[in-house]
Amino acid sequence: MSPTVGAFWYVFLTGAAVTLWISWLALLLGGLVGVIVGMMRISKWVALRWLAVAYTEVFRSIPPLVLFFGCFYGLSYALQLDLSPFAAATVALTATASALMSEVVRAGIESVTHGQWQAAYSSGMRYDQVFRYVVWPQAIRVMLPPSIGVYISTLKDSSLASIIGYVELTKSGLLIRETTGISFEVLLIIAVMYFVINYSISLVGASLERKFKYVH
């Protein structure tokens, strides 16, 4: 790293911290919405199932770039709100993450065989008890690996927040590039930082997967 670029090390680290924060927040909100939508996907009510399918397919199909512009400009105009880049980026990332997580939740719940549901009901459990003690402990093991993938995808998509002025890792690098006039080195550092962050998340996810695998 050249001394000129190295002088901005704190800006790089701050940008990385902001990227982790907004992607984690979006995954948390997306996970909550995803659980609701995923539960709707297996509902006995046809209207709820179709509503959940429509939500999932719409936000899985729209490119994140379009969602960022839509939330920052379109949503602000439609609702007469002055959304900050942070708020617009959070909404856009949450919409994408929740659509992906709803499929993860649905697949995890459906991985529990019908026989185990019946056995739990026959033992006198209520619906909420079946979910708490029988379904969720098994579903989480199935949901964990793809959930890590959703987080990594969300973290990478957060780089698009730079187009609406939100200063995260990518935007920080672009500002440093404009200040120093050095492109290749700055972009290489950004790429390496994304790799280190995402690879670390993958390792943590693999460790948790092994832990859950042997928990009975």
C-alpha positions as CSV (number, residue, x, y, z in Angstrom):
1,M,0.0,0.0,0.0
2,S,1.4,3.4,-1.0
3,P,1.8,6.1,1.7
4,T,-0.7,8.3,-0.1
5,V,-3.5,5.6,0.0
6,G,-2.3,4.3,3.4
7,A,-3.0,7.7,5.0
8,F,-6.7,6.9,4.5
9,W,-6.7,3.6,6.4
10,Y,-9.2,4.9,8.9
11,V,-11.6,5.8,6.1
12,F,-11.4,2.2,4.8
13,L,-12.0,0.7,8.2
14,T,-14.9,3.1,8.9
15,G,-16.5,2.2,5.6
16,A,-16.1,-1.5,6.3
17,A,-17.8,-1.0,9.7
18,V,-20.7,0.9,8.1
19,T,-21.1,-1.9,5.5
20,L,-21.3,-4.5,8.2
21,W,-23.8,-2.5,10.2
22,I,-26.2,-1.7,7.4
23,S,-26.0,-5.3,6.0
24,W,-26.6,-6.8,9.4
25,L,-29.5,-4.5,10.1
26,A,-31.0,-5.3,6.7
27,L,-30.6,-9.1,7.4
28,L,-32.2,-8.7,10.8
29,L,-35.2,-6.8,9.4
30,G,-35.3,-9.1,6.4
31,G,-35.2,-12.1,8.6
32,L,-38.2,-10.9,10.6
33,V,-40.2,-10.1,7.5
34,G,-39.0,-13.3,5.9
35,V,-40.3,-15.4,8.8
36,I,-43.7,-13.8,8.5
37,V,-43.8,-14.2,4.7
38,G,-42.4,-17.8,5.0
39,M,-45.1,-18.7,7.4
40,M,-47.7,-17.2,5.1
41,R,-46.3,-19.5,2.3
42,I,-47.4,-22.5,4.2
43,S,-50.7,-21.1,5.5
44,K,-54.0,-22.9,5.0
45,W,-55.4,-19.7,3.7
46,V,-55.1,-19.4,-0.1
47,A,-55.1,-15.6,-0.1
48,L,-52.2,-15.5,2.3
49,R,-50.2,-18.0,0.3
50,W,-50.7,-16.0,-2.9
51,L,-49.9,-12.7,-1.2
52,A,-46.6,-14.3,0.1
53,V,-45.8,-15.7,-3.3
54,A,-46.4,-12.3,-4.9
55,Y,-44.2,-10.5,-2.4
56,T,-41.4,-13.1,-2.8
57,E,-41.4,-13.2,-6.6
58,V,-41.6,-9.4,-7.0
59,F,-38.7,-8.6,-4.7
60,R,-36.6,-11.5,-5.9
61,S,-37.1,-10.4,-9.5
62,I,-36.4,-6.7,-9.2
63,P,-32.6,-5.9,-9.5
64,P,-31.3,-4.3,-6.2
65,L,-30.0,-1.3,-8.2
66,V,-33.6,-0.5,-9.3
67,L,-34.8,-0.9,-5.7
68,F,-32.2,1.5,-4.4
69,F,-33.2,4.2,-7.0
70,G,-36.9,3.3,-6.4
71,C,-36.7,3.7,-2.6
72,F,-34.5,6.9,-2.7
73,Y,-36.3,8.7,-5.4
74,G,-39.6,6.9,-6.1
75,L,-40.7,6.2,-2.6
76,S,-39.8,9.7,-1.4
77,Y,-41.8,11.2,-4.2
78,A,-44.8,8.9,-3.8
79,L,-45.1,9.3,-0.1
80,Q,-43.8,12.8,0.1
81,L,-41.0,11.8,2.4
82,D,-37.5,13.0,2.6
83,L,-35.8,9.7,3.0
84,S,-32.1,9.7,3.9
85,P,-29.7,7.6,1.9
86,F,-29.4,5.3,5.0
87,A,-33.2,4.9,5.3
88,A,-33.6,4.2,1.5
89,A,-30.7,1.8,1.5
90,T,-32.1,-0.1,4.5
91,V,-35.5,-0.4,2.9
92,A,-34.1,-1.6,-0.4
93,L,-31.8,-4.2,1.2
94,T,-34.5,-5.4,3.6
95,A,-36.9,-5.9,0.7
96,T,-34.3,-8.1,-1.2
97,A,-33.2,-10.0,1.9
98,S,-36.7,-10.7,3.2
99,A,-37.7,-12.2,-0.2
100,L,-34.7,-14.5,-0.1
101,M,-35.2,-15.3,3.6
102,S,-38.9,-16.2,3.1
103,E,-37.8,-19.0,0.8
104,V,-35.2,-20.1,3.3
105,V,-37.8,-20.2,6.1
106,R,-40.4,-22.0,3.9
107,A,-37.8,-24.7,2.9
108,G,-36.7,-25.1,6.5
109,I,-40.2,-25.7,7.8
110,E,-41.1,-28.0,5.0
111,S,-38.0,-30.1,5.7
112,V,-39.7,-31.4,8.9
113,T,-41.7,-34.4,7.8
114,H,-45.5,-34.6,8.2
115,G,-45.1,-37.6,10.5
116,Q,-43.3,-35.5,13.1
117,W,-46.1,-32.9,13.0
118,Q,-48.7,-35.7,13.6
119,A,-46.7,-37.3,16.4
120,A,-46.4,-33.9,18.1
121,Y,-50.1,-33.3,17.8
122,S,-51.0,-36.8,19.0
123,S,-48.9,-36.2,22.2
124,G,-51.2,-33.2,23.1
125,M,-49.1,-30.3,21.9
126,R,-50.7,-27.1,20.7
127,Y,-49.7,-25.5,17.3
128,D,-47.4,-23.0,18.9
129,Q,-45.7,-25.8,21.0
130,V,-45.2,-27.9,17.9
131,F,-43.4,-25.1,16.2
132,R,-41.3,-24.2,19.3
133,Y,-40.2,-27.6,20.4
134,V,-40.4,-29.8,17.2
135,V,-40.3,-27.8,14.0
136,W,-38.0,-24.8,14.7
137,P,-35.1,-26.8,16.3
138,Q,-34.9,-29.0,13.1
139,A,-35.7,-26.2,10.6
140,I,-32.9,-24.0,11.9
141,R,-30.4,-26.6,11.0
142,V,-31.6,-26.5,7.4
143,M,-32.0,-22.8,7.3
144,L,-28.5,-21.9,8.6
145,P,-26.4,-22.5,5.5
146,P,-28.6,-20.6,3.1
147,S,-29.1,-17.8,5.6
148,I,-25.3,-17.3,5.6
149,G,-25.5,-17.1,1.8
150,V,-28.3,-14.5,2.1
151,Y,-26.2,-12.4,4.5
152,I,-23.2,-12.5,2.1
153,S,-25.4,-11.5,-0.8
154,T,-26.9,-8.7,1.2
155,L,-23.5,-7.4,2.3
156,K,-22.4,-7.3,-1.4
157,D,-25.6,-5.6,-2.5
158,S,-25.0,-2.9,0.1
159,S,-22.2,-1.6,-2.1
160,L,-24.9,-0.3,-4.4
161,A,-25.9,2.2,-1.7
162,S,-23.0,4.3,-3.0
163,I,-25.2,5.3,-6.0
164,I,-27.6,7.2,-3.7
165,G,-24.9,8.8,-1.7
166,Y,-24.6,6.5,1.3
167,V,-21.0,6.3,2.4
168,E,-20.1,2.7,3.1
169,L,-17.0,0.8,2.0
170,T,-17.4,1.2,-1.7
171,K,-18.4,4.9,-1.5
172,S,-15.5,5.5,0.9
173,G,-13.1,4.0,-1.7
174,L,-14.5,6.0,-4.5
175,L,-14.1,9.2,-2.5
176,I,-10.5,8.2,-1.7
177,R,-9.9,7.6,-5.4
178,E,-11.2,11.0,-6.3
179,T,-9.0,12.6,-3.6
180,T,-5.8,10.8,-4.5
181,G,-6.3,10.1,-8.2
182,I,-5.2,6.5,-7.6
183,S,-7.7,4.0,-9.0
184,F,-6.3,0.5,-9.2
185,E,-4.8,0.3,-5.7
186,V,-7.9,1.8,-4.0
187,L,-10.2,-0.6,-5.9
188,L,-7.9,-3.6,-5.1
189,I,-8.0,-2.7,-1.4
190,I,-11.8,-2.6,-1.5
191,A,-12.0,-5.9,-3.2
192,V,-9.6,-7.5,-0.7
193,M,-11.6,-6.1,2.2
194,Y,-14.9,-7.5,0.8
195,F,-13.2,-10.9,0.3
196,V,-11.8,-11.0,3.9
197,I,-15.2,-10.0,5.3
198,N,-17.2,-12.4,3.3
199,Y,-14.8,-15.3,3.7
200,S,-14.8,-14.7,7.5
201,I,-18.6,-14.8,7.5
202,S,-18.4,-18.1,5.5
203,L,-16.0,-19.6,8.0
204,V,-18.3,-18.6,11.0
205,G,-21.3,-20.0,9.1
206,A,-19.5,-23.3,8.5
207,S,-18.5,-23.5,12.2
208,L,-22.1,-22.9,13.3
209,E,-23.3,-25.5,10.8
210,R,-21.0,-28.1,12.2
211,K,-22.1,-27.2,15.7
212,F,-25.8,-27.6,14.9
213,K,-25.2,-30.8,13.0
214,Y,-24.1,-32.6,16.1
215,V,-26.6,-31.1,18.5
216,H,-29.5,-33.5,19.2
